[in-house]
Amino acid sequence: MKGCVERGIATEGILPGGLNVRRRAHRLAVRLREKEASGERGDPLARSTGSPLTPWQSMKRMRPAVASSPRPPTALPA
């Protein structure tokens, strides 16, 4: 398991799978090391320029998804 974590932290780029999701572990680890070295207190992984909300608070503030389809769903053929 340690090897898996170390590879994830060392690897940058896009995750496989075709969804073009960027890898975040490397940047988070670098930011964590920088904040630890500077002696900064607080959440080491919180965005320094972002909202002071926790991820859970941010999720609770999000508006519920609204159906984007202009037409109602159709019945399946019998």
Summary of the structure (lengths in Angstrom):
residues: 78
radius of gyration: 19.8
end to end distance: 50.3
largest distance: 66.9
contacts: 97
relative contact order: 0.08
helix: 38%
strand: 3%
